[in-house]
Amino acid sequence: MSLMRNLNRALTATTGLHVQKAVPTPAPKPAAKKPTAVYRCPDPEDLATDRLLRQPIFIMSPVRSGSTLLRMLMNAHSRLHSPHELHIRRLEVGYGSKLSQKAMSALDLERGDLEHLLWDRVMHRELVRSGKDFVVEKTPSNAFVYERIRDCWPDARFVFLLRHPVSIAQSWHEGDPDKRTYDEAAADALRYMKAVDRARKGLTGHTVRYEDITADPEKEMRRLCLFLDLDFEPAMLDYGRKDDAQVVKGLGDWRDKIKTGQVQAGRALPTEDDIPEILRPMCEAWGYSK
C-alpha cells in the first residue's frame, strides 16, 4: 500500500480529512480582442437605398455639458425630434454561421455595414413615430466614434456643445459622488472633452456654449436654427415641464432643474484658481482661461 494511501487512512480515522494531489489551475486566457468593424462609406447616389434617414443631427458634447437642455430646446421645434440618448454605437451585429457571413459579403455588406443599417433603422423608426422631419441624437460617447458616424451618414449635420471644463467636472462628480471623487471625475470627463475636441477638428459644424444658452437662449436658438436652415420658433424657449417618463436617469440629465420646462440660470463660472492642472490645457483651448 502506498504511503499516500496509508496517510489518508490514518487522517480519515482521526480527523476525517483526506489528502489529494493538487491539480494546477490553468492560467486564464486573455480576452479576445474584438475585431474592428469593416464598412464602406456609401456614395451619394447610394444613400437613397442604403439610408432611410436624411440629414440627421448629432450633438457632440462631453458628459454634463448641458446636452439634455439643448435637446429639450431642439425637440420643442415642430420639425426636430430629439429623444433621450440612444447609444446606437453599442448596437452590434454578429454572424450566426460562416454561411451567413459569406451571404452578406456577396451582397457587399460587411459587419460594419450591417451595423450601420441597424443604426439607421432604429433612428428612422423613432423619427417616423414622432411625425417630424429631422432627428437629433445627443449621446456624449458618440464623439469617440465621430468618424464612423460621419461615414455612416455623409449628409449628417453636427452641433458642438461646449461648457467650462471645471463646471463639467464638478457636475460629473456631483452626479454620483460615491462612485468617483472630484479628481476622478475630472480625469474621466476630460476623455470626453478630448474626444469632442478631435471631432471639432475633424468635422464641419456649429459650436454653441452652455453658458451662452443659459444667458440668452433666444439668441443661441436663433443662431442654431440659422445653421440648420430652419425658422426659429419661440416655443423652443418654453419646452414644457417633463415627468420621470420623459427624463430617464442614465439616458441624460434627470434632475429637477431639467424638468422645469424652462432654461434655468447656470452656475457661476469657476475662477482661475479653481482650475486644476489637468484641466488647464482644455480650458485654454476652449477659451475659458486667460
C-alpha positions in Angstrom: 0.0 0.0 0.0 1.4 3.4 -0.9 2.5 6.0 1.6 -0.3 8.3 0.4 -3.0 5.7 1.0 -1.7 4.9 4.5 -1.6 8.5 5.3 -5.1 9.1 4.2 -6.4 6.1 6.2 -4.8 7.5 9.3 -6.0 11.0 8.7 -9.6 9.9 7.9 -9.7 7.8 11.0 -8.5 10.6 13.3 -9.6 13.8 11.7 -11.9 13.0 8.8 -9.6 14.8 6.4 -8.3 13.5 3.1 -5.1 14.4 1.2 -5.3 14.8 -2.5 -2.8 15.9 -5.1 -3.3 19.5 -6.1 -4.3 20.0 -9.8 -2.7 23.1 -11.2 -5.2 25.8 -12.3 -4.6 26.8 -15.9 -3.8 30.5 -16.4 -6.9 32.4 -17.7 -6.8 33.0 -21.4 -6.6 36.7 -22.3 -9.9 38.1 -23.6 -10.1 38.0 -27.4 -9.8 41.5 -28.9 -12.9 42.4 -30.8 -12.2 42.8 -34.5 -12.6 46.2 -36.0 -15.9 46.5 -37.8 -15.3 46.8 -41.6 -17.6 49.0 -43.5 -17.8 51.1 -46.6 -18.8 54.7 -47.0 -22.0 54.9 -49.1 -21.6 57.1 -52.2 -24.1 59.9 -52.5 -26.0 58.0 -55.2 -26.3 55.0 -52.8 -27.9 57.0 -50.0 -31.4 56.5 -51.4 -31.1 52.7 -50.9 -28.6 52.5 -48.0 -30.1 55.1 -45.6 -33.6 55.9 -44.6 -32.6 59.0 -42.6 -31.9 62.3 -44.2 -29.6 64.9 -42.6 -29.6 63.5 -39.1 -28.3 66.0 -36.5 -25.7 64.9 -33.9 -24.9 66.9 -30.8 -21.2 66.3 -30.0 -20.6 67.1 -26.3 -18.9 65.9 -23.2 -20.8 64.5 -20.3 -22.6 67.0 -18.0 -22.3 69.8 -20.6 -26.0 70.7 -20.9 -26.8 68.4 -23.8 -30.1 67.4 -22.3 -31.2 71.0 -22.0 -30.1 71.6 -25.7 -32.0 68.5 -26.9 -35.1 69.7 -25.0 -35.0 73.1 -26.7 -34.5 71.5 -30.1 -37.2 68.9 -29.5 -39.7 71.7 -28.9 -39.2 72.8 -32.5 -42.0 71.5 -34.8 -39.6 69.9 -37.2 -37.0 68.5 -34.8 -37.3 65.3 -32.8 -34.6 64.7 -30.1 -35.3 61.7 -28.0 -33.2 60.5 -25.0 -29.7 59.2 -25.6 -29.9 56.2 -28.0 -26.4 54.8 -27.6 -26.6 53.4 -31.1 -22.8 52.8 -31.3 -23.2 50.0 -28.9 -25.7 48.1 -31.1 -23.7 45.4 -32.8 -24.3 42.7 -35.4 -22.9 39.1 -35.3 -23.0 36.2 -37.8 -24.8 33.0 -36.8 -22.7 31.0 -39.2 -20.0 31.3 -41.8 -22.6 30.9 -44.5 -24.5 33.9 -43.3 -21.2 35.9 -43.3 -20.5 34.7 -46.8 -24.0 35.6 -48.0 -23.8 39.1 -46.6 -20.3 39.6 -48.1 -21.8 38.5 -51.5 -24.2 41.5 -51.1 -21.2 43.8 -50.4 -22.3 44.1 -46.8 -19.6 43.5 -44.1 -20.3 43.6 -40.3 -19.9 47.4 -40.1 -22.3 47.9 -43.0 -24.9 45.8 -41.3 -24.5 47.7 -38.1 -24.9 51.0 -39.9 -28.2 49.7 -41.4 -29.4 48.8 -37.9 -28.4 52.2 -36.5 -30.2 54.0 -39.3 -33.3 51.9 -39.0 -33.6 52.4 -35.2 -33.2 56.2 -35.6 -35.6 56.3 -38.6 -38.2 54.4 -36.7 -38.0 56.9 -33.8 -38.3 59.8 -36.2 -41.3 58.3 -38.1 -43.1 57.7 -34.8 -42.6 61.4 -33.9 -44.1 62.7 -37.2 -41.3 65.3 -37.5 -38.7 65.9 -40.2 -35.2 65.6 -38.6 -33.8 63.5 -35.8 -31.3 64.9 -33.2 -29.1 62.4 -31.3 -27.1 63.6 -28.3 -25.3 60.6 -26.7 -21.9 62.0 -25.4 -19.9 58.9 -26.3 -20.7 59.5 -30.0 -17.7 61.8 -30.0 -15.4 58.8 -29.6 -16.7 57.4 -33.0 -17.3 60.7 -34.8 -15.5 59.4 -38.0 -17.8 56.4 -38.2 -20.9 58.5 -37.7 -19.7 60.8 -40.4 -19.1 57.9 -42.7 -22.4 56.2 -41.9 -24.4 59.4 -42.7 -22.4 61.6 -45.2 -25.2 64.2 -45.1 -25.2 64.4 -41.2 -25.0 67.8 -39.5 -23.1 68.4 -36.3 -23.6 70.7 -33.4 -20.7 71.0 -30.9 -21.7 71.9 -27.3 -19.0 73.3 -25.0 -19.0 74.1 -21.3 -16.4 75.3 -18.9 -14.3 72.1 -18.2 -14.3 72.7 -14.4 -18.1 73.0 -14.4 -18.3 69.7 -16.3 -16.0 68.0 -13.8 -17.9 69.4 -10.8 -21.3 68.3 -12.3 -19.9 64.9 -13.2 -18.7 64.4 -9.6 -21.9 65.7 -8.1 -23.9 63.3 -10.2 -22.5 60.3 -8.3 -20.1 61.4 -5.5 -19.9 57.9 -4.1 -18.8 56.5 -7.4 -16.0 59.0 -8.2 -14.0 61.7 -6.4 -13.7 65.1 -7.9 -10.2 64.3 -9.3 -11.5 61.0 -10.8 -14.5 62.9 -12.3 -12.2 65.5 -13.8 -9.9 62.8 -15.4 -12.9 60.8 -16.7 -14.7 63.9 -18.1 -11.5 65.0 -19.8 -11.6 61.9 -22.0 -15.0 63.1 -23.4 -13.7 66.7 -23.8 -10.7 65.5 -25.8 -13.0 63.4 -28.0 -15.2 66.4 -28.7 -12.1 68.5 -29.4 -11.0 65.9 -32.0 -14.4 65.8 -33.5 -14.4 69.6 -33.9 -11.2 69.4 -35.8 -12.3 66.6 -38.0 -15.9 67.8 -38.8 -17.7 70.9 -40.0 -20.4 72.1 -37.8 -21.9 74.7 -35.4 -20.5 75.5 -32.0 -22.6 76.6 -29.1 -21.7 77.1 -25.4 -23.8 76.1 -22.4 -23.1 79.4 -20.7 -24.4 81.3 -23.7 -27.6 79.2 -23.9 -28.4 79.9 -20.2 -27.6 83.6 -20.6 -29.5 84.3 -23.8 -31.4 81.2 -25.0 -33.3 83.0 -27.8 -30.2 84.4 -29.4 -28.5 81.0 -29.3 -31.5 79.1 -30.7 -31.9 81.6 -33.5 -28.2 81.1 -34.4 -28.7 77.3 -34.3 -31.8 77.4 -36.4 -30.0 79.5 -39.0 -27.3 76.9 -39.2 -29.9 74.1 -39.6 -31.8 76.2 -42.2 -34.9 76.3 -40.1 -37.2 79.1 -38.9 -36.8 79.9 -35.3 -39.9 79.1 -33.2 -40.5 80.9 -29.8 -41.9 77.6 -28.4 -38.3 76.3 -28.2 -37.7 78.6 -25.2 -40.5 77.0 -23.1 -40.1 73.4 -23.9 -42.6 72.2 -21.3 -42.4 70.5 -17.9 -41.2 66.9 -18.1 -42.0 64.0 -15.9 -40.0 60.9 -15.0 -41.3 59.0 -18.1 -39.7 61.6 -20.4 -36.5 62.2 -18.5 -34.9 58.9 -17.7 -31.9 58.5 -15.3 -28.9 57.2 -17.2 -30.1 58.4 -20.5 -29.3 62.1 -20.0 -29.9 64.6 -17.2 -32.8 63.6 -14.9 -32.7 66.1 -12.1 -35.4 68.6 -11.1 -33.7 71.5 -12.9 -34.2 70.0 -16.3 -37.8 69.0 -15.5 -39.0 72.6 -15.0 -39.5 73.1 -18.7 -37.6 76.4 -19.0 -34.0 77.4 -19.2 -32.5 78.0 -15.7 -29.5 80.1 -14.9 -26.2 78.3 -15.0 -23.8 78.1 -12.1 -21.2 80.8 -11.5 -18.1 80.3 -13.7 -15.0 79.0 -11.9 -12.2 81.3 -11.2 -8.6 80.8 -12.5 -7.7 79.4 -9.1 -10.4 76.8 -9.4 -8.9 75.2 -12.5 -6.9 72.1 -11.7 -3.7 71.4 -13.7 -5.2 68.5 -15.5 -8.0 70.7 -17.0 -5.9 73.8 -17.7 -4.9 72.9 -21.3 -8.6 72.2 -22.3 -9.7 75.5 -20.6 -7.2 77.4 -22.6 -8.1 75.5 -25.9 -11.8 76.3 -25.4 -11.3 79.9 -24.4 -12.2 79.5 -20.7 -8.8 80.6 -19.3 -6.6 83.6 -19.8 
